[in-house]
Amino acid sequence: MTSTDGVLGTYKVGATYLLQVLGLQGLADNSTAVTVTALVLLGVTTVIARRGVQIAASVQYALLGLQLIALFGFGFAAFARHGAAAPSLAWLNPFAFGGVGPFAESVLLCLFIYWGWDALITVNEETRDADRVPGQAVLVSTFVLLGTYLFTAFAAISFAGTGSTGLGLGNADNATDILATLAPPVLGSALGTVVKLAVCVSAISALLTCLVSSPRGSLSMAAHGALPTAFTRIHPRHRTPAFGTVFFGGVAAALLVLLELVSARFLGDAILSIGLLIACYYGTTALACVWHFRKRLRESPRELLLKGVLPLLGGLMMLAAFARSAHDMIAPDYGSTSFHGIGGVFLLGIGSIVLGVPVMLVVRARFRRFFRDGRTAVAELTVTDPSETED
């Protein structure tokens, strides 16, 4: 559910901003118009992802370039404004959150921001110099992401401050759309639109990443016998996981329509629950890393640090943030919905994890050989009908 929830939330953001950039504010405020626009964007990005990593990478370069130009332009302009405060290292103090709860929320927010950038590893087999380039790309992209967010956040705080009125970042009216609020007074209405466009393409590029990485993850699992063989189907010309790409795009589209029909507030809470699921996913993956490499931890201090200590600390931090956030999400006023006094965000997040237990048991029973023997032999990939050379 994590991947599809992320797709839904980001496409809604991208669709809303796109309509605003086009000057269609009336449609941007209409949930049906936003949903239809989101479905169009989803269809376009699914087609791009299905056609291959190279074209997806080219699109990503263009989108990333626009984002960086807009965000750094906004940042420099904000710092240059009269009355802007001088940056302070105190703004990075992790103990100034006012308690464990806000700190845990911040960790989940960081996870939500980072989630998807590790997709570079999932395309390593389609990358030049696969033993070196993907790992370096992950590190470089992480530092680029960190630097961009820190620079933009410092600029926003410097210009607007953290007050609870006016343009202050503590104003609840600004909380859901900080950049759209600050861009016009910082850059003017015309250039402020460029920042909105940057947010739009950022959402689209993030979801293009999901549609590239998720099918390759399922392809690997299916090739090793942990998922149905349908996910091993490869497009004959583009050499991409065609079935998996269309499957994820289709599921995301169906869930978007379903949740929108149920309630827009329900969809909002589903998006809020993503951080909880990502924390659980990253935490358990980190602990699984320690367990998998447990016999190699004594080989050298480097092995111990990189495959033992750091994953263990990271996993414990993720699970601690998960536990604390889950505790806070139980409150009925957390999010927009509640059921019998329990917050809807908690029910959606924990409910998804609980639902995964019987699903896992079914999959374990269906693909018994993989789970019993830990089979690593890769199944033969399936290329669809060779006559299918056109999209």
C-alpha positions as CSV (number, residue, x, y, z in Angstrom):
1,M,0.0,0.0,0.0
2,T,2.9,2.3,0.6
3,S,3.8,2.6,-3.1
4,T,0.3,3.2,-4.4
5,D,-0.6,5.6,-1.6
6,G,2.5,7.6,-2.4
7,V,1.5,7.6,-6.1
8,L,-2.0,8.9,-5.2
9,G,-0.9,11.7,-3.0
10,T,1.8,12.9,-5.3
11,Y,-0.4,12.9,-8.4
12,K,-3.0,14.9,-6.5
13,V,-0.4,17.5,-5.7
14,G,0.9,17.5,-9.2
15,A,-2.5,17.8,-10.7
16,T,-3.6,20.6,-8.4
17,Y,-0.4,22.7,-9.1
18,L,-0.6,22.0,-12.9
19,L,-4.2,23.4,-13.0
20,Q,-3.0,26.4,-11.0
21,V,-0.1,27.1,-13.3
22,L,-2.4,27.0,-16.3
23,G,-4.6,29.6,-14.6
24,L,-7.5,27.2,-14.0
25,Q,-8.0,28.0,-10.3
26,G,-11.6,27.0,-10.5
27,L,-10.7,23.5,-11.7
28,A,-7.9,23.3,-9.2
29,D,-10.5,23.7,-6.4
30,N,-12.8,21.0,-8.0
31,S,-12.0,17.5,-6.7
32,T,-13.4,15.8,-9.9
33,A,-11.2,18.0,-12.2
34,V,-8.1,17.3,-10.1
35,T,-8.8,13.6,-10.1
36,V,-9.2,13.5,-13.9
37,T,-6.0,15.5,-14.3
38,A,-4.2,13.2,-12.0
39,L,-5.4,10.2,-14.0
40,V,-4.1,11.8,-17.2
41,L,-0.7,12.4,-15.5
42,L,-0.7,8.9,-14.2
43,G,-1.3,7.5,-17.7
44,V,1.4,9.6,-19.3
45,T,4.1,8.6,-16.7
46,T,3.1,5.0,-16.9
47,V,3.7,5.1,-20.7
48,I,7.1,6.8,-20.1
49,A,8.1,4.2,-17.5
50,R,7.0,1.3,-19.7
51,R,9.2,2.6,-22.6
52,G,12.4,2.3,-20.6
53,V,14.9,3.8,-18.2
54,Q,16.7,5.9,-20.8
55,I,13.7,7.9,-21.8
56,A,12.6,8.1,-18.1
57,A,16.0,9.4,-17.2
58,S,16.0,12.0,-19.9
59,V,12.6,13.3,-18.7
60,Q,13.9,13.3,-15.1
61,Y,16.9,15.4,-16.1
62,A,14.7,18.0,-17.6
63,L,12.3,18.0,-14.6
64,L,15.1,18.1,-12.1
65,G,16.8,21.0,-13.8
66,L,13.6,23.0,-13.7
67,Q,13.1,22.2,-10.0
68,L,16.6,23.2,-9.0
69,I,16.5,26.5,-11.0
70,A,13.2,27.4,-9.4
71,L,14.1,26.4,-5.8
72,F,17.5,28.0,-5.8
73,G,16.1,31.1,-7.5
74,F,13.5,31.3,-4.7
75,G,16.1,30.8,-2.0
76,F,18.5,33.4,-3.2
77,A,15.7,35.9,-3.7
78,A,14.4,35.2,-0.2
79,F,17.8,35.7,1.4
80,A,18.2,39.0,-0.5
81,R,14.9,40.5,0.7
82,H,15.0,43.4,3.0
83,G,14.5,42.3,6.6
84,A,15.5,38.6,6.0
85,A,17.1,37.1,9.1
86,A,20.6,35.7,9.0
87,P,20.7,31.9,9.0
88,S,21.5,30.2,12.3
89,L,22.8,26.8,13.0
90,A,20.3,26.7,15.9
91,W,17.7,26.1,13.2
92,L,19.2,22.6,12.9
93,N,18.9,21.7,16.5
94,P,17.1,18.3,16.6
95,F,16.2,18.8,20.3
96,A,14.2,22.0,19.8
97,F,11.1,20.2,18.6
98,G,9.2,20.5,21.9
99,G,9.1,16.8,22.7
100,V,9.4,13.2,21.4
101,G,6.2,13.3,19.5
102,P,7.1,16.2,17.2
103,F,10.6,14.7,16.7
104,A,9.1,11.4,15.6
105,E,6.8,13.3,13.2
106,S,9.9,15.0,11.8
107,V,11.6,11.6,11.3
108,L,8.6,10.4,9.4
109,L,8.6,13.5,7.3
110,C,12.2,13.0,6.4
111,L,11.4,9.4,5.4
112,F,8.6,10.6,3.2
113,I,11.0,13.1,1.6
114,Y,13.7,10.6,1.0
115,W,11.5,7.7,0.0
116,G,12.0,6.9,-3.7
117,W,15.5,8.2,-4.1
118,D,16.8,4.7,-3.3
119,A,15.1,3.6,-6.6
120,L,18.5,4.2,-8.3
121,I,19.6,0.8,-6.9
122,T,16.6,-1.0,-8.5
123,V,17.8,-0.2,-12.0
124,N,21.4,-1.2,-11.4
125,E,21.2,-4.0,-14.0
126,E,20.2,-1.4,-16.7
127,T,23.0,1.0,-15.6
128,R,26.5,1.5,-17.0
129,D,29.1,0.1,-14.7
130,A,26.5,-1.4,-12.5
131,D,28.9,-2.4,-9.7
132,R,29.9,1.3,-9.0
133,V,27.6,3.8,-10.6
134,P,24.2,3.1,-8.9
135,G,25.8,3.2,-5.4
136,Q,27.6,6.5,-6.2
137,A,24.4,7.9,-7.7
138,V,22.4,7.1,-4.5
139,L,25.0,9.0,-2.4
140,V,25.2,11.9,-4.7
141,S,21.4,12.2,-5.0
142,T,21.0,12.0,-1.2
143,F,23.4,14.9,-0.7
144,V,21.7,16.9,-3.5
145,L,18.3,16.3,-1.9
146,L,19.6,17.2,1.6
147,G,21.3,20.4,0.3
148,T,18.2,21.5,-1.7
149,Y,15.8,21.0,1.2
150,L,18.1,22.7,3.7
151,F,18.8,25.6,1.5
152,T,15.1,26.1,0.7
153,A,14.1,25.6,4.3
154,F,16.7,28.1,5.6
155,A,15.5,30.6,2.9
156,A,11.9,30.2,3.9
157,I,12.6,30.7,7.6
158,S,14.9,33.6,7.0
159,F,12.3,35.4,4.9
160,A,9.0,34.5,6.7
161,G,10.1,33.5,10.2
162,T,8.2,30.9,12.3
163,G,5.4,33.1,13.6
164,S,1.8,32.0,13.7
165,T,0.4,34.9,11.8
166,G,0.7,36.4,8.3
167,L,3.4,34.7,6.2
168,G,4.9,33.0,9.3
169,L,5.7,29.3,8.9
170,G,3.9,28.6,12.1
171,N,0.6,29.9,10.6
172,A,-1.7,26.9,10.2
173,D,-3.2,28.5,7.1
174,N,0.2,28.2,5.4
175,A,1.1,24.7,6.6
176,T,-0.2,22.8,3.6
177,D,1.2,25.0,0.8
178,I,4.3,27.0,2.0
179,L,5.9,27.5,-1.3
180,A,2.7,28.7,-3.0
181,T,2.2,31.2,-0.2
182,L,5.8,32.5,-0.1
183,A,6.7,32.5,-3.8
184,P,4.6,35.5,-4.9
185,P,5.9,37.9,-2.2
186,V,9.4,36.7,-2.7
187,L,9.5,36.5,-6.6
188,G,6.4,38.3,-7.7
189,S,3.4,36.7,-9.3
190,A,5.0,35.8,-12.6
191,L,8.1,34.2,-11.3
192,G,6.1,32.7,-8.4
193,T,4.2,30.7,-11.0
194,V,7.6,29.1,-11.9
195,V,7.9,27.8,-8.3
196,K,4.4,26.3,-8.6
197,L,5.5,24.6,-11.8
198,A,8.5,23.3,-10.1
199,V,6.4,21.7,-7.3
200,C,4.2,20.2,-10.1
201,V,7.0,18.6,-12.0
202,S,8.6,17.5,-8.7
203,A,5.4,15.5,-7.9
204,I,5.4,14.1,-11.4
205,S,9.1,13.1,-11.3
206,A,8.7,11.5,-7.9
207,L,5.9,9.3,-9.2
208,L,7.7,8.5,-12.4
209,T,10.5,7.2,-10.1
210,C,7.9,4.9,-8.3
211,L,6.6,3.6,-11.6
212,V,10.2,2.8,-12.7
213,S,11.4,1.2,-9.4
214,S,8.3,-0.7,-8.1
215,P,7.9,-3.0,-11.2
216,R,11.6,-3.8,-11.1
217,G,11.3,-4.8,-7.4
218,S,8.4,-7.1,-8.2
219,L,10.2,-8.4,-11.3
220,S,13.1,-9.5,-9.1
221,M,10.8,-11.1,-6.6
222,A,8.9,-13.0,-9.3
223,A,12.2,-14.1,-11.0
224,H,13.3,-15.6,-7.6
225,G,10.0,-17.4,-7.2
226,A,8.4,-15.1,-4.5
227,L,5.6,-13.6,-6.8
228,P,3.5,-14.8,-9.7
229,T,5.4,-15.3,-12.9
230,A,3.3,-12.7,-14.7
231,F,5.6,-10.1,-13.1
232,T,8.5,-11.5,-15.1
233,R,7.0,-10.5,-18.4
234,I,9.4,-8.2,-20.3
235,H,8.4,-5.9,-23.2
236,P,10.0,-7.3,-26.4
237,R,11.2,-4.0,-27.7
238,H,11.6,-1.7,-24.7
239,R,13.0,-4.6,-22.4
240,T,11.1,-3.2,-19.4
241,P,8.8,-5.1,-16.9
242,A,5.7,-4.3,-19.0
243,F,3.2,-6.2,-16.9
244,G,4.4,-4.9,-13.6
245,T,4.5,-1.3,-14.9
246,V,0.9,-1.4,-16.2
247,F,-0.2,-3.3,-13.1
248,F,1.1,-0.6,-10.7
249,G,-0.2,2.2,-12.8
250,G,-3.6,0.5,-13.1
251,V,-3.8,-0.2,-9.4
252,A,-2.9,3.4,-8.5
253,A,-5.6,4.7,-10.9
254,A,-8.2,2.4,-9.5
255,L,-7.4,3.3,-5.9
256,L,-7.4,7.0,-6.7
257,V,-10.9,6.8,-8.1
258,L,-12.1,4.6,-5.3
259,L,-10.8,6.7,-2.5
260,E,-12.0,9.9,-4.1
261,L,-15.5,8.4,-4.4
262,V,-15.4,7.3,-0.8
263,S,-14.2,10.6,0.6
264,A,-11.5,13.2,-0.1
265,R,-10.8,13.3,3.6
266,F,-10.3,9.5,3.6
267,L,-7.8,10.0,0.8
268,G,-6.0,12.7,2.8
269,D,-5.6,10.4,5.8
270,A,-4.4,7.5,3.5
271,I,-1.6,9.9,2.3
272,L,-0.7,10.8,5.9
273,S,-0.3,7.2,6.8
274,I,2.5,6.7,4.3
275,G,5.2,7.8,6.6
276,L,4.2,5.2,9.1
277,L,4.4,2.4,6.5
278,I,7.8,3.7,5.2
279,A,9.2,3.7,8.7
280,C,8.1,0.1,9.2
281,Y,9.5,-0.9,5.8
282,Y,12.9,0.8,6.3
283,G,13.2,-0.3,9.9
284,T,12.5,-4.0,9.2
285,T,14.8,-3.9,6.1
286,A,17.6,-2.4,8.2
287,L,17.3,-5.2,10.8
288,A,17.1,-7.8,8.1
289,C,20.4,-6.4,6.7
290,V,22.1,-7.0,10.1
291,W,20.7,-10.5,10.3
292,H,21.7,-11.4,6.7
293,F,25.3,-10.2,7.1
294,R,25.6,-11.5,10.7
295,K,28.3,-14.0,9.8
296,R,30.5,-11.3,8.2
297,L,30.4,-8.7,10.9
298,R,33.6,-10.1,12.5
299,E,35.6,-9.9,9.3
300,S,36.7,-6.3,9.7
301,P,35.8,-3.1,11.5
302,R,34.4,-1.7,8.2
303,E,32.1,-4.7,7.8
304,L,30.9,-4.3,11.4
305,L,30.2,-0.6,10.9
306,L,28.6,-0.6,7.5
307,K,26.7,-3.9,7.8
308,G,26.1,-4.1,11.5
309,V,26.2,-0.9,13.6
310,L,24.8,1.6,11.2
311,P,21.9,-0.5,9.9
312,L,21.1,-1.5,13.5
313,L,21.0,2.1,14.7
314,G,19.0,3.2,11.7
315,G,16.5,0.4,12.0
316,L,16.0,1.0,15.8
317,M,15.5,4.8,15.1
318,M,12.9,4.0,12.3
319,L,11.0,1.6,14.5
320,A,11.1,4.0,17.5
321,A,9.7,6.7,15.2
322,F,7.1,4.2,14.0
323,A,6.0,3.3,17.5
324,R,5.8,6.9,18.8
325,S,4.0,8.1,15.7
326,A,1.5,5.2,15.8
327,H,0.8,6.2,19.4
328,D,0.1,9.8,18.4
329,M,-2.0,8.8,15.5
330,I,-4.5,6.9,17.7
331,A,-6.0,10.3,18.7
332,P,-9.3,10.9,16.9
333,D,-8.3,14.4,16.0
334,Y,-5.1,13.3,14.2
335,G,-6.0,13.7,10.5
336,S,-9.5,14.2,9.1
337,T,-11.3,11.0,9.9
338,S,-11.9,8.8,12.9
339,F,-13.8,5.6,13.8
340,H,-15.1,4.9,17.3
341,G,-12.7,7.3,18.8
342,I,-9.6,6.0,16.9
343,G,-7.8,8.2,14.3
344,G,-8.3,7.3,10.7
345,V,-4.6,7.7,9.9
346,F,-3.8,5.1,12.6
347,L,-6.4,2.7,11.3
348,L,-5.2,3.0,7.7
349,G,-1.5,2.7,8.5
350,I,-1.7,-0.1,11.1
351,G,-4.6,-1.7,9.2
352,S,-2.5,-2.0,6.1
353,I,0.3,-3.6,8.0
354,V,-2.1,-6.0,9.8
355,L,-3.7,-6.8,6.4
356,G,-0.3,-7.7,5.1
357,V,0.1,-10.6,7.6
358,P,-2.6,-12.9,6.1
359,V,-1.5,-11.8,2.6
360,M,2.1,-12.8,3.5
361,L,0.9,-16.2,4.8
362,V,-1.0,-16.8,1.6
363,V,2.0,-15.9,-0.5
364,R,4.2,-18.0,1.7
365,A,1.9,-21.0,1.2
366,R,1.6,-20.4,-2.6
367,F,5.3,-20.0,-3.2
368,R,6.5,-22.5,-0.6
369,R,9.8,-23.4,-2.3
370,F,11.2,-19.9,-2.1
371,F,10.2,-19.3,1.5
372,R,11.2,-22.8,2.7
373,D,14.5,-23.2,0.8
374,G,15.4,-19.5,0.3
375,R,15.8,-20.3,-3.4
376,T,18.1,-17.9,-5.3
377,A,18.0,-19.5,-8.7
378,V,16.5,-17.0,-11.1
379,A,13.6,-18.0,-13.2
380,E,13.6,-17.4,-16.9
381,L,12.1,-14.0,-17.7
382,T,9.1,-14.0,-20.0
383,V,9.1,-11.9,-23.1
384,T,5.7,-11.1,-24.4
385,D,4.6,-12.0,-27.9
386,P,7.4,-10.9,-30.3
387,S,4.8,-9.6,-32.7
388,E,3.9,-7.0,-30.1
389,T,6.4,-4.4,-31.2
390,E,4.1,-1.4,-30.9
391,D,2.8,0.2,-27.8
